[in-house]
Amino acid sequence: MILNEAEAVLDPVADIDGFLLCCLVDASTGMILASRKDQDDISMPTAAAGAAEIANVLSLLAGELPMDGLEDVMVTFRSQLYVIRLMSEDPDPNILLLVILDRTRANLALARREIRNFCVNFAA
Amino acid sequence: MSQVPGLRRARQLTASVLPIRAADGDPSLIAGRLRKLDAAGSTGMLPFSGGGDGAIYFRDGKVIYAESDRTPGPAASTYQAYADGLPPLGRIMAIRAVTEPIIDAALELFTAQVRQAKFRPARLPDVALSSGIGVETLLAEIGRRQRLMKQLSAVLTPETVVSRNPHLRSDSVRISAGQWALLIRVTHGSTPRNLAWELGRSVFCTVVDVYRLLVLRLLLAAGQVPENGLAVMSFVRAASLKKGDTMPVIDARTAAEDAL
């Protein structure tokens, strides 16, 4: 995590049921800007790098097909949920939020709504 | 850019380097030196010279600023935005605008064959981060970026000459405003490094953006034959590789032959 000063801004995300990890990632460079973590099992750099690549690939797809911009991505693993959300509609800056949730404890619909609200307030 | 007086000072300081210290451009030695400064909670400046002049500034063992004469420094307007009351995203972007050139300069100092001089007290730059970057965090990020640059090196380096692809209509491709700004500045003899200076952006970011424009075939790199040897940039591989692992370069033709 590069920006120590930014860690506190992620507090609301850490309150989501089933929260395991979240980080703000600069998708253009893959650099983690700020992070919060409740579990050490997950490699933050690898998860952040994967989220950045997913967002970049899907943004490329959105550029080639008649779609409005990418909003969020949900990836379901057997034990975890990954929610990747772009922090602003403008691709410059290309900052995304990755939230990893424990699938047994999280409600995806509620979590997605809380993440969306967080992002709206974050950019306001 | 703001780093010129500081670099002149760094050059003066490194001129007095003792002979025994004059060949310590090994990145592992530099990393060891930074760790010692971290452990000691040092405040001051570590000047570099040789492959490029520059300096890394510390406060209480944290890196608060770095500069290199081979990478652009932060834009002057950044500091004002950093100080102003901004919404969280704006504030993070302002901090990032200062942090990115610092990491870019540190990456350059680690990559070029630079010599360290004696660490000494110095007036800290006004543009420095208020809470610095931990040395281990900085080293991890530099390592990740070096692995990405190694992945790209088969196709692209900061010194590779690039040109616009004359056979493609760029108006048919949707790219970001930053990539567009880069694309329209490409002229005869452009390299990622001089484009970075022109745009006032980090060299690393510019290399990555140029690579993405190469993939989109909007740019061509000198000597590149994409069909035969496409180096694939992967953030995941760069993040998860252990020390000593090699970075595979995927040759599309060989891979196809292997599959047959």
Interface residues (C-beta under 8 A of the other chain):
Chain A: M1 I2 L3 N4 E5 A6 V9 L24 D26 S28 T29 G30 M31 L33 A34 S43 P45 T46 A48 A49 G50 A52 E53 N56 A62 G63 E64 M87 S88 P91 D92 P93 N94 I95 F122 A123 A124
Chain B: P87 P88 L89 G90 R91 I92 M93 I95 R96 T99 E100 I103 S130 S131 I133 G134 T137 A140 E141 R144 R145 L148 V173 R174 I175 S176 A177 G178 F204 C205 V208 D209 R212 S234 F235 V236 A238 A239 S240
